[in-house]
């Protein structure tokens, strides 16, 4: 199947969003700033490790769009982190748990 990394990433993001939907909140300004920082850091550090040959991607399994040396699919991990960390925070927040009882 073409674009294998893209398909896998989309499946994971959809699963996480569905699993934690009740704990997700509307993105705020700080959420967007954090997302921008994660994307920038991903672009820099992933480009470095790809350029150094530490990590590589099969060119037949990616879209072919890059930010620096990092393929676009590599940025899904930053997107997944910015979705799942606040959701888990809300899930395990003791104050919110007492509100749900």
N, C-alpha and C positions, 0 to 999 in steps of 0.2 A: 504494500500500500504506500502511496506517495505521501510525503509530509508526515512521516511517522511520529517525529517529536511533537509536531503541532497537534496531532490527534491525541496523543497521550496527555499532553498538557491540558487540552480542552476538557478531556474526560475528568482529569483530576480536579480542575477548577469547578466544573459543574457539580461534581460529587460533593466537594467541600461546601459550596454555596447551598446546595440542597440540604446537606446534613446540619449546617449551622444557621440556616435561614432565620430562625427565631432569635438568634443572638446577634445578628448583623444589625448595624445601625447605619443611618444615612451618612455618607462621607462628609466630614467637616473640613475646614481649611487646614487644620493640623494633619488630618489624614492625607490630604493631597500633597502637603509639604513633605511628609514622611515618604509617600510614594515616589515623589520626585527625587528625593535623596537616595532612596533604594535603587531607583533606575540609574541614577548617575553613578553610584558606587558599583553597581553591576556592570555598567558599561566600561568603567575603568579597570576594575580588578579582573573581570572575566576576559576582557581583551588582553590583559597582561598574561594570564595563565594560558590562554589559547595561543598567543604569540610565542610564548616560551615553549610550547609543545607539551605542556602538562596535561591538557585536555584537548580533545579533538572531536569533531562531528563528521559523520558520514555525509558528504555533500548531496547524496541522493535522497537523504532522509530529512532535509531541511528545506525551507522556502527559498533560501538564497538571499534574503534581506538581512543586512547586518547593521549594527551600531558599533562602530569601531571594528574589532575583529569578532565580536560576539554575535552569533545569529539571533534573530528576533525571538526564536523559541526559548532562548536562554533567559529572557526577561520574564517569562511566566512564573519562575520561581520567586521573583520579587513580588509579583502580583499575588501569588498564592500566600506569601508571608503576610502581606498587608491585609489580606482578607481573613486568614485564619487566626492570627495573633489577637486582634481585638475581639473576635468571636469567642475564642477560648478564654480571654480575660473576662468577658461578660458571663460566660458559662460558669466559671469558677469563682467569680467575685462573691464573697460571703454576704455582702450587703444586698446584692441582687437576689441571691438564694433566699434570704429571709423575706424579701418582697414577694417572691413567688409562692410562698407557703400560705 
